[in-house]
Amino acid sequence: MGFDTTPVKVETPVLLRPRPQDEEQAVKVNEEDEKDEIVVGWDDDNDQENPQNWSTSFKIWVTVQLSLLAFAASLASSIISPASKTIAEYVGVSQNVVVLNVSLYIVGFALGPLVWAPVSEVWGRRISMLPAMCCLAFFSIGAATSRNAQSIFLNRFFSGLFGSAAVSNVNAALGDIWSREARGTAVTFYAVAVVGGPTLGPVFGAAILVNPHLGWRWTEYITAILNAAIVVLTYFCMPEMYPPVVLKWKAQRLRKQTGNQKLYHPQERIKIDIKSIITKQLSRPLNMLIFEPMVTCIAFYASFVYTILYLTLTVFPIVFEEQRGYSPVVGSLPFLGLFVGVNLAIVINLGNQPRYIRKCRAANGKPVPEARLPPLAIGSVLMVVGLFWFGWTADPRYSWVHPALAAVFIGAGFNTIFQQCINYLVDVYGLYAASATAANTFLRSIMAAGLPMASRPMFHTLGVGPAMSILGAVSAALVPVPFIFMKYGLALRKRSKFAPVIDD
């Protein structure tokens, strides 16, 4: 699959063995420090406590667990969407209002990463994800037992708020365990899980809805059961992988074992109070979104295509259920075309891996983030083709095959862009990758929550063809964006305050 399978040699740990490494992980003695303190780091290049040195098979197992967490959270966003009409009738609201059961979940997706990403950079990946995913299960049960619209919407919002922990932090966690060369492959398969959730959710939800023994409440009960099962699995099987936290634990262990109180790691001395959390931690993703040019550019581009994905939750039922008269289950099957396209994006992105590896090796091991970007150009074209094709073959006088095939192009275009945007941000920002991806998640979720609320009136007023053509035109206008990134990406990164490595 393209993973690095170089065997790792296990060494006996020693306290001090200085080597030129990242300043967060180096072992060094500051002789000028009056306390003569010793910063604990990795013993050597083969230190098995370093997540980068775990065996390939174990890294794959951890990646599977991370992907399951992200899949469960993203599935929860859309599994309830086929029940919108039923819920609208039950609580007495219009179908234009009941779309809030998805939109408010995505609003939670937007706000949550502003908390969970900084938490992961202070206390580690596990504590930023597992408790939050437990809360997702609890609020899913709350939505399932709700008796009015306000209760459903409120529980869905908090479900998204806590569910966003996995989606926003898994990207950075993959960067903790995989080398730059191998991470592209890992993110490619992980992205199928995080994007597959929204595309498969309507299919699962429709099947649950029409089952006479289940009904709409079980879309939320099953979400809770799935999340609880995955949390139990990861609690016992998934280790901490954020290097500064692992090193902090190592310093604490060595002090206890040796009695040498001069051993420490800087992560232990991070100031945790309300002021520092607000000014340094919670504000970092927003600062990066506003003041980091590359984060801003990537976020706006990724946000548009992400919005298109959630727009399908509105337009597919209009095209296949309202206009063609299909049942909820049959009407949800075209989402499988979207999922096929999501999987085809794997071929495109893996095809770029050999070129990326060559570029990195030619740069003597330095990261070359711009080498991630050529697939974006392919994805942007696929997105334009898919949107126009879908819009002008959606009418019932055309065979259902046409819009279903167009959905394949939309899925492939979206996931190609989505994957490489993640890879690029993790390449550029390293230890601050969680905050960078949180900024991206914040913007794309705000847009994905807002546009679907306006989309139903738009599609009914303008018609599916003209409305999709507007989106296709915007997508066509963005086709040059990947080429601009490739040409000017380095110049933008040189203006960064957070990027740890700048290519010359």
HELIX and SHEET records of a PDB file:
HELIX    1   1 PRO A   51  ASN A   53  5                                   3    
HELIX    2   2 THR A   56  SER A   78  1                                  23    
HELIX    3   3 SER A   81  ALA A   83  5                                   3    
HELIX    4   4 SER A   84  VAL A   91  1                                   8    
HELIX    5   5 GLN A   95  VAL A   98  1                                   4    
HELIX    6   6 LEU A  100  LEU A  111  1                                  12    
HELIX    7   7 PRO A  113  TRP A  123  1                                  11    
HELIX    8   8 ARG A  125  ALA A  144  1                                  20    
HELIX    9   9 ALA A  149  ILE A  177  1                                  29    
HELIX   10  10 ARG A  180  VAL A  210  1                                  31    
HELIX   11  11 ARG A  217  CYS A  237  1                                  21    
HELIX   12  12 PRO A  243  THR A  258  1                                  16    
HELIX   13  13 PRO A  266  ARG A  269  5                                   4    
HELIX   14  14 ILE A  274  SER A  276  1                                   3    
HELIX   15  15 ILE A  277  LEU A  282  3                                   6    
HELIX   16  16 SER A  283  PHE A  291  1                                   9    
HELIX   17  17 PRO A  293  PRO A  317  1                                  25    
HELIX   18  18 ILE A  318  GLU A  322  3                                   5    
HELIX   19  19 PRO A  328  SER A  332  1                                   5    
HELIX   20  20 PRO A  334  GLY A  351  1                                  18    
HELIX   21  21 GLN A  353  ALA A  362  1                                  10    
HELIX   22  22 PRO A  369  ARG A  372  5                                   4    
HELIX   23  23 PRO A  374  THR A  393  1                                  20    
HELIX   24  24 VAL A  401  TYR A  429  1                                  29    
HELIX   25  25 GLY A  430  TYR A  432  5                                   3    
HELIX   26  26 ALA A  433  LEU A  462  1                                  30    
HELIX   27  27 VAL A  464  ALA A  477  1                                  14    
HELIX   28  28 VAL A  481  ARG A  493  1                                  13    
SHEET    1   A 3 LYS A  28  VAL A  29  0                                        
SHEET    2   A 3 ILE A  38  VAL A  39 -1                                        
SHEET    3   A 3 LEU A 263  TYR A 264  1                                        
END                                                                             
